[in-house]
Amino acid sequence: MKGKNSRSAPDYYATQAKKEGYPARSVYKLKEIQQKFSVIRKGNTVLDLGAAPGSWSKYALELVRSGGKVTGIDLKPWQISGGDSRISCLTGDIFDEKLMDSIMEHGRPDVIMSDAAPATTGNRTIDSARSMALAEQVLTLCTRYLSHHGRMIVKVFQGPDVKMFTAHAGKLFESVKVFKPKACRTDSFEVYLLGIGKKAGSYDKS
Ligand SMILES: C[S@@+](CC[C@H](N)C(=O)[O-])C[C@H]1O[C@@H](n2cnc3c(N)ncnc32)[C@H](O)[C@@H]1O
């Protein structure tokens, strides 16, 4: 028998997302992270990497309130309905340096979060290596652009490199935590790594 979070069973989180007007069930992973670690705060500027269809961005917009803003980027075109001027829904690749530089002209984000996931092959070794490449890019972007004391959330597929990645993140942040939300599907091997409090003097671009 399938568990309540497995892919083919009726899914509590998917039904709930529909009821609450979020485009994806993944919003509940961010809600759990937020409840435990208070990553996103009133007035924050948030950068959402791998943002489509937009549930994390939509929730982040609620948390930052009127003084904050959210920029989301995804390979696929996406949009959040409602025409809120506090959000920019961009189409692009997080490896595109020119695009990332142009976004940062408007100021350093307080939070960089990434739920970006590679197209999966079913081969766990390949999938974790691709996920790790995305996560390393997120860490590079945090090194370059995240504000002092800023916070990071990044999804990684569990694999042999996660320990080393955690150690890299530990050089940039005061504290690093690994968290698996209950809303993750039972057959998923994803976890979220949180970087809390970017250390001073760790910028490599001004
Ligand atoms: C699990 S979905 C994100 C769901 C999103 N957090 C939400 O709540 O709606 C992962 C996304 O990562 C995006 N992605 C993967 N690689 C990317 C890249 N290099 N640049 C931008 N987006 C990427 C995919 O297109 C996909 O839409």
The ligand as a Gaussian input file, in Angstrom:
#p B3LYP/6-31G(d) Opt

LIG

0 1
 C       10.408000      21.233000      -7.943000
 S       10.304000      22.513000      -9.127000
 C       10.176000      23.949000      -8.106000
 C        8.825000      24.101000      -7.455000
 C        8.663000      25.458000      -6.813000
 N        9.491000      25.608000      -5.619000
 C        7.233000      25.702000      -6.381000
 O        6.982000      25.595000      -5.169000
 O        6.396000      25.999000      -7.228000
 C       11.960000      22.602000      -9.698000
 C       12.189000      23.624000     -10.790000
 O       13.599000      23.812000     -10.976000
 C       13.754000      24.316000     -12.299000
 N       15.162000      24.302000     -12.715000
 C       15.982000      23.225000     -12.855000
 N       17.194000      23.618000     -13.289000
 C       17.163000      24.978000     -13.415000
 C       18.114000      25.963000     -13.829000
 N       19.350000      25.635000     -14.209000
 N       17.744000      27.264000     -13.837000
 C       16.476000      27.615000     -13.477000
 N       15.536000      26.725000     -13.077000
 C       15.872000      25.417000     -13.045000
 C       12.847000      23.384000     -13.111000
 O       12.516000      23.954000     -14.370000
 C       11.646000      23.215000     -12.170000
 O       10.577000      24.059000     -12.531000

